[in-house]
Amino acid sequence: MIRARNSSLVLLIFAMILACVMIVGWSNRSQAYSKVGWEYKIVNTSAVGPGTATPGLAFSDPERYFNELGAEGWELVQIVPGGGTGEAGGMRTGVWILKRAR
């Protein structure tokens, strides 16, 4: 009789653990299905000069420039090198790709 009681207790504990795992799995599943829309920003540092869209702050004070972009929610995703050197102490030119959630 003791064994039957212990096996019932073990079965009950197992069922409770299984139920908890299923509940957590279903709650995470709904979060995975919610789609996040992304917005992208392309900064072309190869095209530096008068009339270009590249901010001068990117070369004069890159740390401040990235802090401002970060405050706006932008995150640097990738740098595609352009091969040349920029105005600020040999900074490589190219394309900076940034993204943020919409």
Helices and strands as residue ranges (DSSP letters): H 2-33, E 38-44, H 57-60, H 62-71, E 75-85, E 92-101
